[in-house]
Amino acid sequence: MARGKAPTFQLQRATILDAAAGLFAAEGFHNASMAEIARACGVSKALLYHYYRDKEHILYDIAAGHVEDLLAIVADVEAAAESPRERLERLILRFMQAYEGGRRQHVVLIQDVKFLSPEQRARIHEQERRVVHAFALAIEAVEPGLRVVALDKAVTMALFGMMNWTFTWLRPDGPLSYEDMARVVARIFLQGVAGFAAQAGHPSAAAVEIALP
């Protein structure tokens, strides 16, 4: 009978993925070596190969794990008994929180998936399409008829454009937190920018009046 993996196996793999995500996000996939990943984890290069045979599989697990976390958020929000507007606001907030907590993984998903094999990319993209479809349904529940006029995908991608690239400019030590920014994104997306400054005074969590706790 084959022996099962030690209880620490998955924990060590998670440590490797976290360290590799930091290196890939900071240096780019091609500029980070297996030796650097091993050093960042505090293990030998030989031991690293015990857990992962190459960088590509590390990259795949980082990207796939991040999208799986996003799909879990979608399932959790969809299970809650909320109005369509509250559901969409909740999705925006939870995704922005996930981007903050998994900033390195999110950067890797955005910038490095192109280095995966065609088969691996296809699996990641299929997961991403499920995420986008869930948002499209949530948006259309708020504004019925978008699909009829062929704007459901365009409007959904506009929302992702607002959320996905905040890591390029939103700083942890800046005046806005990711939660603050989630409220700003929801306010602009759902109500438009006209009158925003006059109504809010300052784009902080306390000032932006939407139905988020």
Order of alpha helices (4+ residues) and beta strands (2+ residues): alpha-alpha-alpha-alpha-alpha-alpha-alpha-alpha-alpha-alpha
